[in-house]
């Protein structure tokens, strides 16, 4: 199946092309950038509009074999000289028409900022600075990202509910859109599990995606590159692992994803179920969190936003321990007694929130495995 490229990659490519044309005076109809996954993105540069002070151009979003609502949308970058910053080079990134604005806390960017996430910002800055170095330009630049159809597309996303208004978000952690055919994903998960079992392991670390793997590496120094990414298919992954004879599993994930599992939900895609705030509220009530704070939890747009509210009650550890217990209960029930399942739960702003009693032994297991594989 064919990879696509994220809105973040498109924004970075457009910004690089515009910067090149502004600083060199030459036209650029094709541009290449390297994504965080080290996959090269070659893009056609569209709708070039230039004068001596600024250049604007666009790149069309290609979702590959997993098209989403932004596929076909044009992501534009306008690059202009930034005056008054002569002492120190600065690349300022802003959002224009069709790029959402953050109005609620708990998201990747602070309230009031354009909804251009951290990794796309890093990509844009890196690509533009590469151009600056190539032409020996040491001044500052202003980059404005816009999506003319963004406000219309926004209504078909969760952005309004999350508190992002006026347009879409510029997203992507890897720079690429991996094909998300359900059967293809399940086949890949099964293949990875089968390969690991063939190597003689009866235990496996599982995470819904890159965030969980990154958390383990940052928090504990463990590289889970041989773990299995299960996407939203937590229940199906447990079924496959149990059938292959695995005896132990470690599930590491973000509170926004795994709190659903604490309610017995085994496919965590938002199209299947989204009762994060209701579950967080229910577990908080169980631990006697004040009802005023529970109501505030129910008004939250994201789990990240709800966590500090629970923390205000001084019951955060109790609530998160209760959630982890419930995750382990439902996952082991799904495994029908064939596997012992441990869990580590985290939030981006808080780090580790809770872990099951047996999670500590996994650090020894994983460390020994990494030593053996060196």
Secondary structure, 3 states (H helix, E strand, C coil): CCCEECHHHHHHHHHHHHHHHHHHCCCCCEEEEECCCCCEEEEECEEEEECCCEEEEEEECCCCCCCCCCCCCEEEEEEEEECCCCCCCCEEEEECCEECEECCCCCCCCCCCECECHHHHHHHHHHHHHHHHHCCCCCEEEEEEECCCHHHHHCCCCHHHHCEECEECECCCCCEECCCCHHHHHHHHHHHHHHHHHCCCCEEEEECCHHHHHHHHHHHCCCCCCCEECCCEHHHHHHHHHHHCCCEEEEEEEHHHHHHHCCCCCECCCCCCCCHHHHHHHHHHHCCCCHHHHHHHHCCCCHHHHHHHHHHCCCHHHHHHHHHHHHHHHHHHHCCCCCEEEEEEEECCCEEEEECCCCHHHHHHHHHHHHHHC
